[in-house]
Amino acid sequence: MFCNQCEETVKGTGCTVKGVCGKEDEIAVYHDLLIYLCKGISVRNLEAMKSGKADPKVGLFLADALFATLTNVNFDKARFIDLINQAITMRDALPPTGTDEPDACTWKPASENDLIMKGKAVGLLATENEDVRSLQSTLIYGMKGIAAYYTHAEILGRTDPAIEAFLQKGLASTLQDLSVDEMVGLVLECGEYGVKVLALLDAANTGAYGKPEIKSVKTTVGSRPGILITGHDLKDLEMLLEQSQDAGVDIYTHGEMLPAHAYPAFKKYTHLYANYGGSWPHQKEEFESFNGPVLVTTNCIVPPKDSYKERIFTTGLTGYPGVAHIRTRDDGTKDFSSLIEMAKSSKPPELLRENSPDLITGCAHDAVLAIAGTVIDAVKNGDIKKFIVMAGCDGRRKSREYYTQFAEALPKDTVILTAGCAKYRYNSLGLGTIGGIPRVLDAGQCNDCYSLVVIAQALAEAFGVGINDLPIAYNISWYEQKAVLVLLALLSLGIKDITLGPTLPAFISPAVLDVLVKNFDLKSNTTVEDDMARMLKA
């Protein structure tokens, strides 16, 4: 295996024996093979579009397949073999493009061992040129982010043929001999479609559950047994709440599910009790202490300890060997009765820490723009000197303490704009308010970074300046491929001077990094003191 798609990749180069995430070599090989086959599907379906013979199911299948290969989503060999077989069947049902088709359009396995050997042959290192490999990797990882967000939107009934077409265009391009300029153009185009898919998912979430409202969420525990739900899928939460409302159990959110408390549609469920724990790296301790069943709806799943493995349930594209999986019925519904029955006989969750503070969430674009006058006045009066965008992912490395220290050291006339699980590094610090405006404005999940863009654009319009002339600095943390997509989305909007950390992506070659630095002034974080001095400078 060779995998360098996450921030924690071994030695800052790539995982070669086993993924830091817990991914076995064989699973990594299946990831590579599935993506390779998706390239072949894309080549054939794009050609079939010209004659009206395209398969309309291709776009969503590609999104699902790419999402399944994202970090900490699926570790289940059987599920990947099934996806690979589906990919071959879908590809072979499409008309051939001619006699000179790429191997990805024609290869077939004779045995399971063929799957492994082919996966090893078509992995990342099959592309010898470092800069081509870097640009293709950046594009594919960005498309994995598009795929994840698109899958969530589709579940709620929102689709966009243009986004599906771009996934096919992007995958097919990696089998073509393109110039560096053409590849850079595709990477930036990926960012443009990142903005589109984030807007699509925002519309899907608000259309289904209402516009988030600023809300204080408790982090204490009750006396009843509970079910813990983690991940990003609000539809799963809705179905779980509906099925459990008379069961005598409470529902707790975890990680990226915290923002669900802000949606008006969930107010009627009085057993949506609190948020339990923090970000994904702390699962082993927090899931152990929860005592009841845990539903993992999307990434990030950490390989579970045997002591609580039987209490873990996955659903959707998420999977782990030996863990119960809740499948989707043909009508899109799911049966969560097994979790609910387990919860009834479980002990209530243990309090993780004394004096747990409430957490503010729901500061999405509509909620913030509703108080835009107050915000603008605070800026004009000098009460708010700077906004710091500290969105993105959390991770396990000690170096991520930087973000807590940075937030603690910020002057009291600064406001943090955040989204994603990075917020757990500073959302419990009690940083207070400025004229009633929370100093940590949590827009929600990582996909809600779109809200931060909308807020920035509204402020630019209000002040009559360009988006790069606002009193906003960007100190972004990343871990996996959805964060790569968010970064590309910001770059596509022309946002410059972004600080990225805690390390720069291993898949970015020196030459490609040079392009990003020259065109966008992209920087790696250094020390709290030096970065803060630079970001707070007028």
C-alpha positions as CSV (number, residue, x, y, z in Angstrom):
1,M,0.0,0.0,0.0
2,F,0.9,3.6,-0.3
3,C,-1.6,6.1,1.1
4,N,-1.0,9.8,1.7
5,Q,-4.5,11.2,1.7
6,C,-4.7,12.3,5.3
7,E,-2.8,14.8,7.4
8,E,-1.4,12.1,9.8
9,T,0.2,10.0,7.1
10,V,3.4,8.3,8.3
11,K,6.5,10.5,8.4
12,G,4.7,13.1,6.3
13,T,5.2,11.0,3.2
14,G,2.8,8.0,3.1
15,C,1.5,4.9,5.0
16,T,3.1,1.8,3.5
17,V,2.3,-1.1,5.9
18,K,-0.9,-0.1,7.7
19,G,-2.7,3.2,7.7
20,V,-2.5,5.4,10.7
21,C,-6.3,5.4,10.6
22,G,-6.2,1.6,11.1
23,K,-6.7,0.7,7.5
24,E,-5.1,-2.6,6.6
25,D,-2.9,-3.0,3.5
26,E,-5.6,-5.1,1.7
27,I,-8.3,-2.4,2.2
28,A,-6.0,0.3,0.8
29,V,-5.5,-1.9,-2.2
30,Y,-9.2,-2.3,-2.7
31,H,-9.6,1.5,-2.4
32,D,-7.1,2.0,-5.3
33,L,-8.7,-0.6,-7.5
34,L,-12.2,0.8,-6.9
35,I,-11.1,4.3,-7.9
36,Y,-9.3,2.8,-11.0
37,L,-12.5,1.1,-12.1
38,C,-14.5,4.3,-11.5
39,K,-12.1,6.0,-14.0
40,G,-13.0,3.4,-16.6
41,I,-16.7,3.8,-15.9
42,S,-16.3,7.6,-16.4
43,V,-14.5,7.2,-19.7
44,R,-17.3,5.0,-21.1
45,N,-20.2,7.0,-19.7
46,L,-18.9,10.3,-20.9
47,E,-18.6,8.9,-24.4
48,A,-22.1,7.3,-24.1
49,M,-23.5,10.7,-23.3
50,K,-22.7,11.8,-26.8
51,S,-25.1,9.1,-28.3
52,G,-27.7,9.3,-25.5
53,K,-26.8,5.9,-24.1
54,A,-25.3,7.0,-20.8
55,D,-26.3,5.3,-17.6
56,P,-28.1,7.9,-15.3
57,K,-27.1,5.9,-12.2
58,V,-23.3,6.4,-12.8
59,G,-23.0,9.7,-11.1
60,L,-24.4,8.6,-7.8
61,F,-22.5,5.4,-7.9
62,L,-19.3,7.2,-8.4
63,A,-20.1,9.5,-5.5
64,D,-20.8,6.6,-3.2
65,A,-17.7,4.8,-4.3
66,L,-15.4,7.8,-3.8
67,F,-17.0,8.5,-0.4
68,A,-16.4,4.9,0.7
69,T,-12.7,5.4,0.1
70,L,-12.5,8.6,2.2
71,T,-10.5,8.3,5.4
72,N,-12.2,6.6,8.4
73,V,-15.3,5.6,6.5
74,N,-15.2,1.9,5.6
75,F,-12.8,-0.8,6.7
76,D,-14.9,-3.7,5.6
77,K,-13.4,-6.0,2.9
78,A,-16.7,-7.7,1.9
79,R,-18.3,-4.3,1.3
80,F,-15.5,-3.2,-1.0
81,I,-15.5,-6.4,-3.0
82,D,-19.2,-5.8,-3.5
83,L,-18.5,-2.3,-4.7
84,I,-15.8,-3.5,-7.0
85,N,-18.1,-6.1,-8.5
86,Q,-20.8,-3.5,-8.9
87,A,-18.3,-1.2,-10.7
88,I,-17.3,-3.9,-13.2
89,T,-20.9,-4.7,-13.9
90,M,-21.8,-1.1,-14.4
91,R,-18.8,-0.4,-16.6
92,D,-19.3,-3.5,-18.8
93,A,-23.0,-2.6,-19.4
94,L,-21.8,0.6,-21.1
95,P,-20.9,0.6,-24.8
96,P,-17.1,0.4,-25.5
97,T,-15.5,3.5,-26.7
98,G,-13.4,1.9,-29.4
99,T,-10.4,-0.4,-29.9
100,D,-7.9,1.8,-28.0
101,E,-9.8,1.9,-24.6
102,P,-7.7,2.4,-21.5
103,D,-7.1,-0.7,-19.4
104,A,-9.5,0.7,-16.7
105,C,-12.3,0.2,-19.3
106,T,-11.5,-3.5,-20.0
107,W,-9.7,-5.2,-17.1
108,K,-11.5,-8.1,-15.4
109,P,-10.4,-10.3,-12.5
110,A,-10.1,-14.0,-12.7
111,S,-9.9,-14.5,-9.0
112,E,-9.9,-12.5,-5.7
113,N,-6.1,-12.6,-5.9
114,D,-6.4,-10.7,-9.2
115,L,-8.2,-7.9,-7.3
116,I,-5.2,-7.6,-5.0
117,M,-2.5,-7.7,-7.6
118,K,-4.3,-5.2,-9.9
119,G,-5.0,-2.9,-7.0
120,K,-1.3,-2.9,-6.1
121,A,-0.4,-2.2,-9.8
122,V,-2.7,0.8,-10.2
123,G,-2.1,2.6,-6.9
124,L,-0.8,6.1,-6.4
125,L,2.8,5.3,-7.2
126,A,1.9,3.9,-10.6
127,T,2.1,7.6,-11.8
128,E,5.9,8.2,-11.9
129,N,6.1,11.9,-12.4
130,E,5.9,13.6,-9.0
131,D,4.1,16.7,-10.1
132,V,1.5,14.9,-12.2
133,R,0.9,12.5,-9.3
134,S,0.5,15.5,-7.0
135,L,-2.0,17.3,-9.2
136,Q,-4.0,14.1,-9.9
137,S,-4.0,13.2,-6.2
138,T,-5.2,16.7,-5.3
139,L,-8.0,16.4,-7.8
140,I,-9.1,13.0,-6.7
141,Y,-9.0,13.9,-3.0
142,G,-11.0,17.0,-3.7
143,M,-13.5,14.9,-5.6
144,K,-13.8,12.6,-2.6
145,G,-14.9,15.7,-0.7
146,I,-17.5,16.5,-3.4
147,A,-18.7,12.9,-3.3
148,A,-19.2,12.9,0.4
149,Y,-21.2,16.1,0.4
150,Y,-23.2,15.2,-2.7
151,T,-24.2,11.9,-1.2
152,H,-25.6,13.7,1.8
153,A,-27.5,16.1,-0.4
154,E,-28.9,13.2,-2.6
155,I,-30.2,11.4,0.5
156,L,-32.4,14.5,1.1
157,G,-33.5,14.6,-2.5
158,R,-31.2,17.3,-3.9
159,T,-29.1,16.4,-7.0
160,D,-27.3,18.3,-9.7
161,P,-26.4,16.6,-13.0
162,A,-23.5,19.1,-13.5
163,I,-21.8,17.9,-10.3
164,E,-22.2,14.3,-11.4
165,A,-20.7,15.1,-14.8
166,F,-17.7,16.8,-13.2
167,L,-16.9,13.8,-11.1
168,Q,-16.8,11.8,-14.4
169,K,-14.8,14.4,-16.2
170,G,-12.3,14.6,-13.3
171,L,-11.9,10.8,-13.0
172,A,-11.5,10.3,-16.7
173,S,-8.9,13.1,-16.9
174,T,-6.5,11.1,-14.8
175,L,-6.2,8.6,-17.6
176,Q,-5.3,11.3,-20.1
177,D,-2.0,12.9,-21.0
178,L,-2.8,16.5,-19.9
179,S,-0.5,19.5,-19.6
180,V,0.3,20.9,-16.1
181,D,-1.8,24.0,-16.9
182,E,-4.8,21.8,-17.8
183,M,-4.4,19.8,-14.6
184,V,-4.1,22.9,-12.5
185,G,-7.3,24.2,-14.2
186,L,-9.1,20.9,-13.3
187,V,-8.0,21.3,-9.6
188,L,-9.4,24.8,-9.5
189,E,-12.5,23.7,-11.3
190,C,-12.9,21.0,-8.6
191,G,-12.9,23.9,-6.1
192,E,-15.7,25.7,-8.1
193,Y,-17.8,22.5,-7.9
194,G,-16.9,22.3,-4.3
195,V,-18.7,25.7,-3.8
196,K,-21.7,24.3,-5.8
197,V,-22.0,21.1,-3.8
198,L,-21.7,22.9,-0.4
199,A,-24.5,25.2,-1.5
200,L,-26.5,22.2,-2.7
201,L,-26.1,20.5,0.7
202,D,-26.9,23.7,2.6
203,A,-30.2,24.0,0.6
204,A,-30.9,20.3,1.3
205,N,-30.4,20.6,5.0
206,T,-32.2,23.8,5.5
207,G,-35.0,22.7,3.2
208,A,-35.6,19.6,5.2
209,Y,-34.9,20.8,8.7
210,G,-35.2,24.6,8.7
211,K,-32.6,27.3,9.1
212,P,-30.3,26.7,12.0
213,E,-30.8,29.0,15.0
214,I,-28.1,30.0,17.5
215,K,-28.4,27.6,20.4
216,S,-26.7,26.7,23.6
217,V,-26.3,22.9,23.9
218,K,-25.8,21.2,27.2
219,T,-23.0,18.6,27.7
220,T,-24.3,16.9,30.9
221,V,-25.9,13.5,31.1
222,G,-29.4,12.3,32.2
223,S,-30.6,9.4,34.3
224,R,-32.1,7.5,31.4
225,P,-30.1,5.1,29.1
226,G,-29.1,6.7,25.8
227,I,-28.1,6.2,22.1
228,L,-25.1,8.2,20.8
229,I,-25.1,9.3,17.2
230,T,-22.0,10.5,15.5
231,G,-21.0,11.4,11.9
232,H,-22.9,13.9,9.7
233,D,-26.1,12.4,8.4
234,L,-29.1,14.4,9.6
235,K,-31.5,12.0,7.9
236,D,-30.3,9.2,10.1
237,L,-30.8,11.3,13.1
238,E,-34.3,12.2,12.1
239,M,-35.2,8.5,11.6
240,L,-33.6,7.5,14.9
241,L,-35.4,10.3,16.8
242,E,-38.8,9.3,15.3
243,Q,-38.4,5.6,16.1
244,S,-37.1,6.2,19.6
245,Q,-39.3,9.0,20.9
246,D,-41.5,6.7,23.1
247,A,-38.8,4.2,24.0
248,G,-37.7,5.7,27.3
249,V,-34.2,6.5,26.0
250,D,-32.4,9.7,25.3
251,I,-30.5,10.6,22.1
252,Y,-27.1,12.2,22.5
253,T,-25.0,13.8,19.7
254,H,-21.3,13.4,19.2
255,G,-18.7,15.0,17.1
256,E,-20.0,16.6,13.9
257,M,-23.6,15.9,15.0
258,L,-23.5,18.7,17.6
259,P,-25.0,21.3,15.1
260,A,-28.1,19.2,14.7
261,H,-29.4,20.7,17.9
262,A,-29.8,24.1,16.0
263,Y,-32.2,22.9,13.4
264,P,-35.9,23.8,14.2
265,A,-37.3,20.5,12.9
266,F,-35.6,18.7,15.8
267,K,-37.1,20.8,18.5
268,K,-40.1,18.6,18.8
269,Y,-38.0,15.7,20.0
270,T,-37.6,16.3,23.7
271,H,-35.4,13.2,24.1
272,L,-32.7,14.8,21.9
273,Y,-30.9,15.4,25.2
274,A,-27.4,16.8,24.9
275,N,-24.0,16.5,23.2
276,Y,-21.6,13.9,24.6
277,G,-17.9,14.1,24.1
278,G,-15.9,15.9,21.5
279,S,-14.3,15.2,18.2
280,W,-13.6,11.8,16.5
281,P,-10.0,11.1,17.9
282,H,-11.5,10.6,21.4
283,Q,-14.0,7.9,20.5
284,K,-12.3,5.1,22.3
285,E,-12.6,6.8,25.7
286,E,-15.9,8.5,25.1
287,F,-17.7,5.5,23.5
288,E,-16.4,3.3,26.4
289,S,-18.0,5.7,29.0
290,F,-21.2,6.2,27.1
291,N,-22.4,2.6,28.0
292,G,-25.2,2.5,25.4
293,P,-25.2,1.8,21.7
294,V,-23.4,4.1,19.2
295,L,-24.6,4.8,15.7
296,V,-21.9,5.8,13.3
297,T,-23.5,7.4,10.2
298,T,-20.4,8.6,8.2
299,N,-16.8,9.1,8.9
300,C,-15.0,9.2,11.2
301,I,-15.0,5.7,12.7
302,V,-11.9,4.7,14.7
303,P,-11.2,1.0,15.0
304,P,-13.3,0.1,18.1
305,K,-12.0,-1.6,21.3
306,D,-13.3,-5.0,22.0
307,S,-14.8,-3.8,25.2
308,Y,-17.5,-1.8,23.3
309,K,-17.4,-3.2,19.8
310,E,-20.7,-5.0,20.2
311,R,-22.4,-1.7,21.0
312,I,-21.2,0.0,17.7
313,F,-23.6,0.1,14.7
314,T,-22.7,1.5,11.3
315,T,-25.0,2.6,8.5
316,G,-24.8,4.1,5.1
317,L,-21.4,3.8,3.5
318,T,-19.7,3.4,6.8
319,G,-18.4,-0.1,7.8
320,Y,-16.1,-2.0,10.0
321,P,-15.6,-5.8,10.1
322,G,-17.5,-7.5,12.9
323,V,-19.6,-4.5,13.6
324,A,-23.4,-4.6,13.1
325,H,-24.5,-2.7,10.0
326,I,-28.0,-1.1,9.5
327,R,-28.9,-1.3,5.9
328,T,-31.1,1.1,3.9
329,R,-34.4,-0.3,2.7
330,D,-35.5,0.1,-0.9
331,D,-37.7,3.0,0.2
332,G,-34.8,4.8,1.8
333,T,-35.8,4.1,5.4
334,K,-33.8,2.3,8.1
335,D,-34.8,0.1,11.0
336,F,-33.1,1.2,14.2
337,S,-35.0,-1.1,16.5
338,S,-31.9,-3.2,17.4
339,L,-30.2,-0.1,18.8
340,I,-33.2,1.0,20.7
341,E,-33.7,-2.4,22.3
342,M,-30.0,-2.5,23.3
343,A,-30.3,1.0,24.7
344,K,-33.2,0.0,27.0
345,S,-31.1,-2.5,28.8
346,S,-27.9,-0.3,29.0
347,K,-26.7,1.8,31.9
348,P,-27.0,5.6,31.5
349,P,-23.9,7.3,30.2
350,E,-21.2,8.4,32.6
351,L,-20.4,12.1,33.0
352,L,-17.2,12.7,31.1
353,R,-16.1,15.7,33.2
354,E,-17.5,17.9,36.0
355,N,-18.8,21.4,35.2
356,S,-19.1,20.6,31.5
357,P,-19.9,23.9,29.8
358,D,-22.7,24.4,27.3
359,L,-21.6,24.7,23.7
360,I,-22.8,27.4,21.2
361,T,-23.7,26.2,17.8
362,G,-26.1,27.1,15.0
363,C,-24.2,30.2,13.8
364,A,-24.9,29.5,10.2
365,H,-25.2,32.2,7.6
366,D,-28.9,33.0,8.1
367,A,-28.5,33.3,11.8
368,V,-25.5,35.5,11.6
369,L,-26.9,37.7,8.8
370,A,-30.0,38.2,11.0
371,I,-27.7,40.1,13.4
372,A,-25.6,41.5,10.6
373,G,-26.4,45.1,11.7
374,T,-25.0,44.4,15.2
375,V,-21.9,42.7,13.7
376,I,-21.2,45.6,11.3
377,D,-21.7,48.2,14.0
378,A,-19.3,46.3,16.3
379,V,-16.7,46.4,13.5
380,K,-17.2,50.1,12.7
381,N,-17.0,50.9,16.4
382,G,-13.8,49.0,16.8
383,D,-15.3,46.5,19.2
384,I,-14.4,43.7,16.7
385,K,-11.0,44.2,15.2
386,K,-10.6,40.9,13.4
387,F,-12.4,37.7,12.4
388,I,-10.3,34.6,12.4
389,V,-11.6,31.6,10.4
390,M,-10.5,28.5,12.3
391,A,-12.6,25.9,10.5
392,G,-11.6,22.4,9.6
393,C,-10.8,19.0,11.1
394,D,-9.4,17.8,14.4
395,G,-6.8,15.1,14.7
396,R,-4.7,13.1,17.2
397,R,-1.3,14.7,17.0
398,K,0.0,16.8,19.9
399,S,0.8,19.6,17.4
400,R,-3.0,20.3,17.2
401,E,-2.7,21.9,20.7
402,Y,-1.5,24.9,18.6
403,Y,-5.2,25.7,17.8
404,T,-6.3,25.7,21.4
405,Q,-3.3,27.9,22.3
406,F,-4.0,30.2,19.4
407,A,-7.6,30.7,20.4
408,E,-6.7,31.3,24.0
409,A,-4.1,33.9,23.0
410,L,-6.4,35.9,20.7
411,P,-7.2,39.4,21.9
412,K,-10.7,39.9,23.2
413,D,-11.7,42.1,20.3
414,T,-11.4,39.1,17.9
415,V,-14.2,36.7,16.8
416,I,-13.5,33.1,15.7
417,L,-15.6,31.8,12.7
418,T,-15.6,28.0,12.8
419,A,-17.2,24.9,11.3
420,G,-16.2,21.2,11.4
421,C,-14.8,19.2,14.4
422,A,-11.8,21.6,14.7
423,K,-14.0,23.7,17.0
424,Y,-13.7,21.2,19.8
425,R,-10.2,22.5,20.4
426,Y,-11.6,25.9,21.6
427,N,-15.4,25.9,21.8
428,S,-15.4,25.0,25.5
429,L,-12.9,27.7,26.5
430,G,-15.5,30.2,27.6
431,L,-14.2,33.0,25.4
432,G,-17.3,35.1,26.1
433,T,-19.1,37.6,23.8
434,I,-18.6,41.0,22.2
435,G,-21.8,43.1,22.6
436,G,-23.8,39.9,22.8
437,I,-22.0,38.3,19.8
438,P,-20.4,35.0,20.7
439,R,-16.6,35.1,20.2
440,V,-16.8,31.6,18.8
441,L,-19.4,31.5,16.0
442,D,-19.9,27.8,15.1
443,A,-21.5,27.5,11.7
444,G,-21.9,23.8,12.1
445,Q,-20.4,20.7,10.4
446,C,-17.5,20.8,8.0
447,N,-19.9,21.1,5.1
448,D,-21.2,24.3,6.7
449,C,-18.0,26.1,5.8
450,Y,-20.2,27.4,3.0
451,S,-21.8,29.6,5.7
452,L,-18.5,31.2,6.4
453,V,-18.1,32.1,2.7
454,V,-21.7,33.5,2.6
455,I,-20.9,35.6,5.8
456,A,-17.6,36.9,4.3
457,Q,-19.3,37.8,1.0
458,A,-22.1,39.6,2.9
459,L,-19.6,41.6,5.0
460,A,-17.6,42.5,1.8
461,E,-20.7,43.8,0.2
462,A,-21.7,45.7,3.4
463,F,-18.3,47.4,3.6
464,G,-17.9,47.9,-0.2
465,V,-14.5,46.1,-0.3
466,G,-13.1,42.9,-1.9
467,I,-13.3,39.7,0.1
468,N,-9.5,39.8,0.6
469,D,-9.7,43.3,2.0
470,L,-12.0,42.3,4.9
471,P,-10.6,42.1,8.5
472,I,-10.6,38.3,8.2
473,A,-7.7,36.0,8.5
474,Y,-7.7,32.2,7.8
475,N,-6.1,29.7,10.1
476,I,-7.4,26.4,8.8
477,S,-6.7,22.9,10.1
478,W,-7.2,19.9,7.9
479,Y,-7.2,16.1,8.3
480,E,-9.0,14.4,5.5
481,Q,-10.3,14.9,2.0
482,K,-13.4,16.9,2.7
483,A,-11.1,19.5,4.1
484,V,-9.1,19.3,0.9
485,L,-12.2,20.2,-1.0
486,V,-13.1,23.1,1.3
487,L,-9.6,24.5,0.7
488,L,-10.0,24.2,-3.0
489,A,-13.4,25.9,-2.8
490,L,-11.8,28.8,-0.9
491,L,-9.0,29.1,-3.5
492,S,-11.6,29.0,-6.4
493,L,-13.3,32.0,-4.8
494,G,-10.0,33.9,-5.0
495,I,-9.4,33.9,-1.2
496,K,-5.7,34.4,-0.5
497,D,-3.3,34.3,2.4
498,I,-4.7,31.1,4.0
499,T,-2.6,29.5,6.7
500,L,-3.0,25.7,6.7
501,G,-1.9,23.2,9.3
502,P,-0.8,21.5,11.4
503,T,1.3,20.2,8.4
504,L,0.9,20.7,4.6
505,P,-0.5,17.8,2.6
506,A,2.1,15.1,1.8
507,F,0.6,14.7,-1.7
508,I,1.5,18.3,-2.6
509,S,4.9,18.2,-4.5
510,P,7.3,21.2,-4.1
511,A,6.5,22.4,-7.6
512,V,2.8,22.3,-7.0
513,L,3.2,24.0,-3.6
514,D,5.2,26.7,-5.3
515,V,2.2,27.4,-7.6
516,L,-0.1,27.6,-4.7
517,V,2.2,30.0,-2.8
518,K,2.8,32.2,-5.8
519,N,-0.9,32.4,-6.8
520,F,-2.7,32.3,-3.5
521,D,0.0,33.0,-0.9
522,L,-0.8,29.7,0.9
523,K,1.2,29.3,4.1
524,S,1.9,26.6,6.6
525,N,1.4,27.5,10.3
526,T,4.5,28.1,12.4
527,T,4.2,29.3,16.0
528,V,1.2,30.8,17.8
529,E,3.2,34.1,18.4
530,D,4.4,34.5,14.8
531,D,1.2,33.5,13.1
532,M,-0.9,35.7,15.3
533,A,1.3,38.7,14.8
534,R,1.0,38.2,11.0
535,M,-2.8,37.6,11.0
536,L,-3.7,40.5,13.3
537,K,-1.6,42.9,11.4
538,A,-3.9,45.5,9.7
